[in-house]
Amino acid sequence: MFALTKVMRGGLALVAAALVATQFAPTAAHAADPAYKVLVFSKTAGFRHDSIPAGIQAIRDLGAANNFTVTATEDATAFNAANLAQFKAVVFLSTTGDVLDAGQQTAFQSYVDGGGGYVGIHAAADTEYDWPYYGRLVGAWFKSHPAQQNAVVKNEDRTHPATAHLGATWTRFDEWYNYRTNPRAGVRVLQSLDESSYTGGEMSGDHPITWCHAQASGRSFYTGLGHTIESYADSNYRQLVLGGIRYAAGMVQADCRPATTPPPGDTQTVEGEAYTSSFGVQPAGHAGASGGTTMGYIDNGDWAGYSQVSTSGATGFSARVSSGGAGGTITIRSGSQTGPVLGTVNVAGTGGWDNFTTVSTTLNGTGTGALFLTFGGGAGALFDIDTLTVTRNTTPPPTSTTTEGEAYTSQSGVQPASHGGASGGRTVGFIDNGDWAGYSQVSTAGITKFSARVSSGGAGGTITIRSGSQTGPVLGTVNVANTGNWDTFTTVNTTLNGTGTGAVFLTFSGGAGSLFDIDTFTVST
């Protein structure tokens, strides 16, 4: 009778049981993820890598071994809300140039910010230069590369599933990108290059090459590795890509907050000529400049904007400058060339356009938008800017992790249930009094908030959030009321006591029969 009660709402008991058994069968690498879908997008509007077919096949192989299916396309019309909703992650595999139109960009932004996953591989950083959101999503845009050669990769963070299998360093052959900006201040750097181990590195010794970060309610992972066909037959590289996909898809938790003290401090340094909007200025060649180029030809009234640099929390500004002209003033603004002034700094003549010095000032810390610089002074060319650095408050931002309810790694009594209105079309359902679900991929360490998207055509009940096991310490509880039916969803939330250390476990209580379903849940620090 118990088994019959469990399947009446979902139907097809034997099929459901078989699906559960299949979806939660273990794999060689880790406990099985629930089945999910990944979209691989490899459209190119510029250089086309001959490794793309090998990359698609490698991701298909990873999917076959790790319970996800792959749809590969170069058709940008796939980027619409209805189609994207079926995928847990979208992989940009060595895309180049302008590959999405305005409507497709809007759909993809909504997908990621609403909880979807993005994985960028190699030339994904050589894509969509005129779309500021994409610059923030990928983390940094491509600038240049030297000849392919061996280099030493430093595995800075070996707790992420993409890098946990690697040692402290990894020597490999690839095409090593330089980026227009250093992404470190806004991402968790997982791997960086030892610039002393090869020729042609242009990032002043701090050279991130693989990183991850939260993007609104979604997740972003990027690696610059993967130019060569041979990369995709390398088991270590395949595991790197797999870990990135699993993180982006929400199948495993990882701390992708920016490190609180990135070298040489909580700063972001960008090339002056890496502006994303401007008036009047132009790049100027100078042998003594970083990368050999400055932002030059700066006259009174000119300005430059940097959509990749946020002023949020910015408390300091410095710039490496030169001037064989009148000198002048840099005004640091937030959001636009006429936005709020955060601070100003004077630039005096340095004796020549190739004589560089550093000027700095404090900022008032009230910025919220992108960085804009406006320039004032006398007649003629005023000064050049080689690089500029923004220093921020070192307090890490709150982070949140959203997990599919049916992505449990242990359970008692519950089963996946299909609902058209649910994320991915499924919930964790058939929840009765005394049932529980555990999520080994989600840590309770430091979490202070819990929310869940739920539905109930039954009695409703209570979710108890515990740490470490189904009988572990209670961190908080939240009530779930009847929502009218199983396809009507609402969000419930509660605060937690912040004392957790182990994995998330949810225990369920209430009256008789099925209580409620859980579509997704979110934990936040």
PyMOL commands that set and color helices and strands:
alter all, ss='L'
color gray80, all
select helices_A, chain A and resi 2-8+13-23+52-66+76-78+81-84+102-113+122-126+132-138+184-186+195-197+229-233+235-248+272-274+290-292+423-425
alter helices_A, ss='H'
color red, helices_A
select strands_A, chain A and resi 36-41+68-73+89-93+117-121+142-144+149-155+169-174+178-179+188-193+207-215+218-223+267-271+277-279+282-285+293-296+303-310+314-323+328-334+341-347+352-362+370-377+384-392+400-404+410-412+415-418+426-429+436-443+449-455+461-467+474-480+489-495+503-510+517-524
alter strands_A, ss='S'
color yellow, strands_A
deselect
rebuild
show_as cartoon
